[in-house]
Structures are given as structure tokens and as C-alpha cells.
Amino acid sequence: MSAAHPPEPEQTGGGTTPTRRPLYILAVIVLAALAGGAWYFLGKGRPVSDEDAVAIFTDLHAGIYDAFSRDSESAIYDVLAESVDGAILDRIYQEVYSGLVDRQQGGAISRIAWVQITHADVTEASAEAFMVDCTWLVSSEVSHAGHSHMRLNEYRGIYRVRSIDGTWKIVDDRILSEKRLSGPDTAAPEQEP
């Protein structure tokens, strides 16, 4: 019985070159590529952080109210479409518009003075979507019957935000409460440092 011996190196041009070296290099390259791809895809699958979700939502929410500072309906829709998915665009337009026109006071028109989110809590988050439960204040100047006055309303709602073709958009909302706050103080609350 003879002992097994490793294969002899191939003879090439006067020197010896091991036949397994190119396979070893190829295996290292393939493993490095697989590890890099796994790192990329696993990193992509991480949920949005609460801090990032609130920042994204705050910008989208501000865009809703900013749209109503435009002069024409088409301009309002164009700006709304930057923050809101087309499937709910008309509904949000109608809801915000009806909040700005008080039919009980003879069609009084409100002009938004400022909007501030006072509380935002991320309730769900994935890499592609998140939900925010938030409370916000809307101060507006109401004009009717030849005079104007300031009004302050507080709202609470839940919003779903989704990445659509790489762009974050509000895709659903549910207003949980709306109340007119008493008192004449309609100055914007101080921003936290």
C-alpha cells in the first residue's frame, strides 16, 4: 500500500506553477463579491430610523399646506403631488380645502399663517414604508363679513408614508380629531433648540 501524494506541479517553460493558485484567487474574488452584495442588500432592508421618518414626514406634511398658498387649482395639485401619492391626491385636496372654507360662516376663507407639528410618533417602520401618529397646529387668518381674525385649530392624525420609485410620499391618512382652540393667542409656538 502506498501513501497518497499531492499532485506534482505542472512543468511550464522551465519553472513550476501550482495548478490550484488561479482557482484559489477566483474563489476569493467570488466570496468577496457575495459578501459585498449581501452587505448591500441587507443594509438596504433596514427600517427607516424614527428620526429620519419624522424628518421625512415633516417635510411632506409641510408640503400639503404649502400647496394651498398657490393661486390656481392646477398649481395646488402640482405642489400637492410632490408630497402625496396620486391615489389620495383629490381626497386630501378636498379635505384641506373644506377646512379652509367655513361654509357655516357664509363661505369664510382662511389663509394659512403657520403650521407646526407638536408631536410625532413613528408607530411602524420598514425600509419601504412607515406610519406616523402626529398632532399639529394650524393658525389661519379668516376673512368674512368685511373683517378678518386669526383662528387656531389643533389636529391629530395617522399618516402612512411609502417610498414610490425612490421618492417618499404620503399614501394614506386618517384624521382622528380636529378642534378649534380657544383664546386669541395665535403666535407660532417657539421651536425647540
Residue frames as qw, qx, qy, qz and C-alpha x, y, z in Angstrom:
[[0.000, 0.891, 0.455, 0.000, 0.00, 0.00, 0.00],
 [0.450, 0.191, -0.004, 0.873, 1.44, 3.32, -0.97],
 [0.081, -0.611, -0.403, 0.677, 0.73, 6.68, 0.62],
 [0.368, 0.817, 0.402, 0.189, -1.17, 9.27, -1.39],
 [0.452, -0.217, 0.077, 0.862, 1.00, 12.05, -2.66],
 [0.243, 0.758, 0.180, -0.578, -0.04, 15.55, -3.65],
 [0.739, 0.611, 0.236, 0.159, -0.13, 16.08, -7.39],
 [0.607, -0.152, 0.193, 0.756, 3.09, 17.12, -8.96],
 [0.141, 0.748, 0.020, -0.648, 3.31, 20.73, -10.14],
 [0.744, 0.612, 0.251, 0.100, 2.95, 21.13, -13.87],
 [0.551, -0.276, 0.303, 0.727, 6.07, 21.87, -15.75],
 [0.405, 0.863, 0.296, 0.061, 5.84, 25.05, -17.79],
 [0.394, 0.857, -0.136, 0.304, 8.63, 26.76, -19.54],
 [0.513, 0.377, -0.542, 0.548, 11.35, 25.61, -17.18],
 [0.163, -0.283, 0.541, -0.775, 9.57, 26.63, -13.91],
 [0.196, -0.342, -0.918, 0.047, 6.90, 25.10, -11.79],
 [0.316, -0.209, 0.031, -0.925, 3.43, 26.70, -11.24],
 [0.225, 0.173, 0.885, -0.370, 0.86, 25.17, -8.91],
 [0.097, -0.327, -0.725, -0.599, -2.39, 24.42, -10.76],
 [0.268, -0.658, -0.692, 0.130, -4.62, 25.42, -7.81],
 [0.245, -0.305, -0.161, 0.906, -3.49, 29.03, -7.41],
 [0.167, -0.137, -0.378, -0.900, -5.84, 30.51, -10.10],
 [0.465, -0.480, -0.701, -0.249, -8.80, 28.63, -8.57],
 [0.435, -0.457, -0.504, 0.589, -7.93, 30.00, -5.11],
 [0.081, -0.148, 0.044, 0.985, -7.83, 33.59, -6.42],
 [0.318, -0.276, -0.576, -0.700, -11.13, 33.10, -8.24],
 [0.488, -0.505, -0.708, 0.079, -12.75, 31.69, -5.07],
 [0.307, -0.382, -0.338, 0.803, -11.58, 34.71, -3.03],
 [0.085, -0.003, -0.272, -0.959, -12.98, 37.12, -5.64],
 [0.423, -0.381, -0.682, -0.460, -16.35, 35.31, -5.75],
 [0.471, -0.505, -0.636, 0.343, -16.62, 35.22, -1.94],
 [0.191, -0.265, -0.149, 0.933, -15.74, 38.92, -1.68],
 [0.226, -0.149, -0.438, -0.858, -18.39, 39.79, -4.28],
 [0.488, -0.457, -0.720, -0.188, -21.01, 37.70, -2.47],
 [0.410, -0.451, -0.504, 0.611, -20.16, 39.29, 0.88],
 [0.051, -0.133, 0.063, 0.988, -20.34, 42.78, -0.65],
 [0.342, -0.271, -0.584, -0.684, -23.69, 42.02, -2.28],
 [0.492, -0.501, -0.704, 0.106, -25.11, 40.61, 0.95],
 [0.293, -0.356, -0.324, 0.826, -23.93, 43.69, 2.88],
 [0.098, -0.032, -0.284, -0.953, -25.53, 45.98, 0.28],
 [0.454, -0.349, -0.628, -0.526, -28.90, 44.20, 0.22],
 [0.501, -0.477, -0.653, 0.309, -29.08, 43.63, 3.99],
 [0.210, -0.248, -0.193, 0.926, -28.23, 47.28, 4.60],
 [0.216, -0.149, -0.411, -0.873, -30.95, 48.32, 2.16],
 [0.494, -0.419, -0.719, -0.254, -33.52, 46.30, 4.05],
 [0.279, -0.204, -0.592, 0.728, -33.08, 48.21, 7.31],
 [0.050, -0.820, -0.571, 0.000, -36.09, 50.13, 8.60],
 [0.151, 0.707, -0.006, 0.691, -36.06, 53.91, 8.41],
 [0.328, -0.120, -0.606, 0.715, -34.90, 55.33, 11.75],
 [0.096, -0.775, -0.589, 0.207, -37.52, 57.18, 13.80],
 [0.195, -0.646, 0.042, 0.737, -35.52, 60.40, 13.45],
 [0.093, -0.111, 0.633, 0.761, -35.33, 60.11, 9.66],
 [0.010, -0.514, -0.829, -0.222, -39.00, 59.12, 9.41],
 [0.106, -0.796, -0.417, 0.427, -40.10, 62.19, 11.39],
 [0.144, -0.517, 0.280, 0.796, -37.89, 64.46, 9.24],
 [0.063, 0.122, 0.785, 0.605, -39.27, 62.98, 6.00],
 [0.064, -0.648, -0.759, -0.016, -42.84, 63.21, 7.25],
 [0.146, -0.706, -0.230, 0.653, -42.41, 66.79, 8.48],
 [0.066, -0.305, 0.463, 0.829, -41.31, 67.90, 5.01],
 [0.048, -0.297, -0.841, -0.450, -44.17, 66.05, 3.29],
 [0.132, -0.695, -0.658, 0.258, -46.75, 67.39, 5.75],
 [0.105, -0.606, -0.002, 0.788, -45.49, 70.96, 5.27],
 [0.066, -0.057, 0.669, 0.739, -45.83, 70.44, 1.50],
 [0.006, -0.571, -0.814, -0.108, -49.56, 69.75, 1.89],
 [0.099, -0.834, -0.372, 0.395, -50.21, 73.13, 3.49],
 [0.220, -0.463, 0.337, 0.790, -47.67, 74.92, 1.30],
 [0.208, 0.286, 0.774, 0.525, -49.65, 73.81, -1.74],
 [0.014, -0.787, -0.616, -0.010, -52.61, 75.91, -0.61],
 [0.190, -0.702, 0.009, 0.686, -50.55, 79.10, -0.78],
 [0.272, 0.031, 0.644, 0.714, -50.65, 78.76, -4.59],
 [0.289, 0.290, 0.022, -0.912, -53.01, 80.84, -6.73],
 [0.646, 0.188, -0.414, -0.614, -54.52, 78.27, -9.07],
 [0.908, -0.149, 0.259, -0.292, -56.03, 74.83, -8.62],
 [0.887, 0.385, -0.213, 0.140, -53.53, 73.28, -11.04],
 [0.238, 0.640, -0.541, 0.491, -50.61, 74.81, -9.09],
 [0.612, -0.440, 0.449, -0.480, -52.10, 73.49, -5.84],
 [0.985, 0.075, 0.086, -0.131, -52.38, 70.00, -7.34],
 [0.677, 0.567, -0.377, 0.281, -48.81, 70.15, -8.71],
 [0.029, -0.596, 0.600, -0.534, -47.35, 71.04, -5.30],
 [0.790, -0.260, 0.348, -0.433, -49.58, 68.51, -3.51],
 [0.949, 0.274, -0.147, -0.052, -48.39, 65.79, -5.88],
 [0.369, 0.609, -0.596, 0.371, -44.84, 66.32, -4.60],
 [0.237, -0.361, 0.698, -0.571, -45.94, 65.19, -1.11],
 [0.680, 0.093, 0.529, -0.498, -49.00, 63.00, -1.70],
 [0.276, 0.009, 0.894, 0.353, -49.47, 59.90, -3.83],
 [0.265, -0.007, -0.442, -0.857, -51.88, 60.41, -6.73],
 [0.338, -0.334, -0.868, -0.143, -54.34, 57.82, -5.40],
 [0.291, -0.663, -0.593, 0.353, -55.34, 60.09, -2.48],
 [0.262, 0.041, 0.093, 0.960, -54.49, 63.46, -4.02],
 [0.245, -0.469, -0.424, -0.735, -58.09, 64.51, -4.73],
 [0.599, -0.603, -0.528, 0.006, -59.33, 63.42, -1.30],
 [0.525, -0.374, -0.246, 0.724, -56.62, 65.36, 0.57],
 [0.097, 0.219, 0.231, 0.943, -57.25, 68.38, -1.65],
 [0.403, -0.569, -0.490, -0.523, -60.96, 68.30, -0.75],
 [0.639, -0.552, -0.467, 0.262, -60.32, 67.77, 2.98],
 [0.433, -0.244, -0.124, 0.859, -57.81, 70.60, 3.34],
 [0.020, -0.300, -0.339, -0.891, -59.81, 72.92, 1.10],
 [0.470, -0.629, -0.521, -0.335, -63.00, 72.33, 3.10],
 [0.601, -0.498, -0.369, 0.504, -61.01, 73.08, 6.25],
 [0.301, -0.108, 0.058, 0.946, -60.03, 76.44, 4.77],
 [0.266, -0.277, -0.353, -0.853, -63.53, 77.38, 3.64],
 [0.082, 0.194, 0.791, -0.574, -66.01, 77.65, 6.50],
 [0.166, -0.367, -0.676, -0.616, -69.41, 77.16, 4.91],
 [0.330, -0.641, -0.660, 0.214, -71.15, 77.69, 8.26],
 [0.197, -0.670, -0.131, 0.703, -69.86, 81.28, 8.27],
 [0.463, 0.816, 0.125, -0.324, -71.04, 82.21, 4.80],
 [0.831, 0.474, 0.021, 0.291, -68.06, 80.74, 2.96],
 [0.269, -0.912, 0.295, 0.090, -65.39, 82.46, 5.07],
 [0.813, 0.460, -0.271, 0.233, -61.96, 81.88, 3.53],
 [0.661, -0.695, 0.194, 0.207, -58.90, 81.08, 5.66],
 [0.552, 0.710, -0.389, 0.201, -55.33, 81.85, 4.70],
 [0.886, -0.291, -0.227, 0.280, -52.76, 79.70, 6.49],
 [0.104, -0.941, 0.286, -0.148, -50.41, 81.75, 8.65],
 [0.069, 0.550, -0.822, 0.131, -48.33, 78.84, 10.01],
 [0.934, -0.121, -0.256, -0.219, -48.41, 75.10, 10.65],
 [0.010, 0.604, -0.740, 0.297, -46.44, 73.33, 13.35],
 [0.796, -0.128, -0.589, -0.052, -46.22, 69.67, 14.27],
 [0.386, -0.693, 0.373, -0.481, -46.31, 69.49, 18.07],
 [0.626, -0.313, 0.700, -0.139, -45.94, 65.72, 18.42],
 [0.731, 0.414, -0.435, -0.325, -44.93, 62.96, 16.03],
 [0.599, -0.356, 0.704, -0.140, -44.56, 59.31, 16.97],
 [0.455, 0.345, -0.726, -0.384, -43.41, 56.67, 14.49],
 [0.772, -0.164, 0.406, -0.461, -45.63, 53.64, 15.08],
 [0.913, 0.160, 0.356, 0.120, -44.34, 51.32, 12.34],
 [0.158, 0.825, -0.422, -0.341, -41.26, 51.38, 10.14],
 [0.888, 0.104, 0.375, 0.244, -39.71, 49.26, 7.42],
 [0.438, -0.222, 0.396, 0.776, -37.24, 50.02, 4.65],
 [0.111, 0.311, 0.627, 0.705, -40.07, 50.98, 2.27],
 [0.325, -0.651, -0.396, -0.560, -42.80, 52.50, 4.49],
 [0.242, -0.097, -0.666, 0.699, -43.60, 53.93, 7.89],
 [0.262, -0.741, -0.543, -0.296, -46.55, 55.28, 9.88],
 [0.203, 0.136, -0.359, 0.901, -46.65, 58.44, 11.97],
 [0.276, -0.753, -0.596, 0.025, -49.20, 59.40, 14.62],
 [0.344, 0.098, -0.101, 0.928, -48.98, 63.17, 14.92],
 [0.077, -0.837, -0.476, 0.257, -50.59, 66.25, 16.37],
 [0.395, 0.146, 0.185, 0.888, -50.26, 69.65, 14.72],
 [0.044, 0.704, 0.368, -0.606, -51.48, 73.21, 14.97],
 [0.338, 0.441, 0.480, 0.679, -52.75, 75.33, 12.09],
 [0.038, -0.617, -0.272, 0.737, -53.06, 79.07, 12.52],
 [0.297, 0.419, 0.597, 0.616, -55.03, 80.84, 9.84],
 [0.107, 0.243, 0.113, -0.957, -56.42, 84.27, 9.09],
 [0.201, 0.514, 0.831, 0.069, -60.16, 84.02, 8.48],
 [0.068, 0.139, -0.131, -0.979, -61.78, 86.70, 6.32],
 [0.050, -0.513, -0.813, -0.270, -65.56, 87.16, 6.14],
 [0.146, -0.859, -0.490, 0.010, -68.25, 89.84, 6.52],
 [0.192, 0.906, -0.038, 0.376, -65.76, 92.64, 5.86],
 [0.321, -0.802, 0.465, -0.194, -63.28, 91.77, 8.61],
 [0.768, 0.248, -0.581, 0.106, -60.65, 89.18, 9.46],
 [0.570, -0.664, 0.394, -0.282, -59.45, 87.43, 12.58],
 [0.233, 0.450, -0.862, 0.031, -57.00, 84.69, 13.49],
 [0.911, -0.188, 0.007, -0.368, -58.06, 81.11, 14.19],
 [0.008, 0.512, -0.853, 0.103, -56.07, 78.31, 15.75],
 [0.927, -0.032, -0.102, -0.361, -57.02, 74.65, 15.20],
 [0.284, -0.488, 0.824, -0.045, -55.40, 71.51, 16.53],
 [0.852, 0.235, -0.300, -0.361, -55.46, 68.25, 14.57],
 [0.471, -0.405, 0.784, -0.014, -54.40, 64.70, 15.26],
 [0.834, 0.406, -0.136, -0.347, -53.97, 62.10, 12.55],
 [0.717, -0.264, 0.605, 0.224, -52.19, 58.96, 11.43],
 [0.500, 0.730, -0.302, -0.354, -50.26, 59.02, 8.16],
 [0.875, -0.032, 0.412, 0.251, -48.73, 56.22, 6.12],
 [0.188, 0.836, -0.388, -0.339, -45.67, 57.17, 4.09],
 [0.902, 0.090, 0.390, 0.163, -44.20, 54.90, 1.39],
 [0.185, -0.522, 0.540, 0.634, -41.25, 55.02, -0.96],
 [0.717, 0.570, 0.382, -0.119, -42.64, 55.13, -4.50],
 [0.721, 0.588, 0.028, 0.365, -39.99, 54.79, -7.20],
 [0.619, 0.054, -0.252, 0.742, -37.40, 56.05, -4.70],
 [0.065, -0.395, 0.058, -0.914, -39.45, 59.09, -3.58],
 [0.069, -0.286, -0.804, 0.517, -41.22, 59.29, -0.22],
 [0.303, -0.303, -0.338, -0.838, -44.94, 60.15, -0.46],
 [0.419, 0.029, 0.619, -0.663, -47.90, 60.20, 1.87],
 [0.236, -0.041, -0.854, -0.461, -50.09, 57.33, 0.67],
 [0.442, -0.561, -0.668, -0.210, -52.83, 57.34, 3.31],
 [0.015, 0.228, -0.437, 0.870, -54.09, 59.41, 6.21],
 [0.407, -0.583, -0.693, -0.121, -56.77, 59.24, 8.84],
 [0.073, -0.482, 0.233, -0.842, -57.71, 62.37, 10.77],
 [0.402, -0.296, -0.824, 0.266, -58.56, 61.31, 14.33],
 [0.189, -0.760, -0.491, 0.382, -59.54, 64.68, 15.78],
 [0.247, 0.441, 0.169, 0.846, -59.95, 68.35, 14.91],
 [0.297, -0.766, -0.515, 0.245, -60.70, 71.07, 17.42],
 [0.159, 0.788, 0.015, 0.595, -60.75, 74.82, 17.47],
 [0.534, -0.200, -0.501, 0.650, -58.61, 76.07, 20.32],
 [0.172, -0.922, -0.345, -0.037, -59.97, 78.84, 22.49],
 [0.458, -0.689, 0.058, 0.559, -58.15, 82.06, 23.20],
 [0.413, 0.899, -0.025, -0.145, -56.71, 84.76, 20.95],
 [0.349, -0.672, 0.578, 0.304, -53.10, 83.54, 21.12],
 [0.880, 0.445, 0.166, -0.014, -52.18, 82.54, 17.57],
 [0.076, 0.824, -0.554, -0.094, -48.46, 83.23, 17.67],
 [0.824, 0.261, -0.503, -0.004, -46.37, 80.35, 16.48],
 [0.817, -0.568, 0.069, 0.069, -45.04, 78.22, 19.36],
 [0.064, -0.818, 0.557, 0.126, -41.32, 78.55, 19.95],
 [0.831, 0.339, -0.440, -0.033, -39.18, 76.00, 18.17],
 [0.850, -0.491, 0.126, 0.146, -37.24, 73.54, 20.29],
 [0.043, -0.830, 0.501, 0.239, -33.47, 74.15, 20.17]]
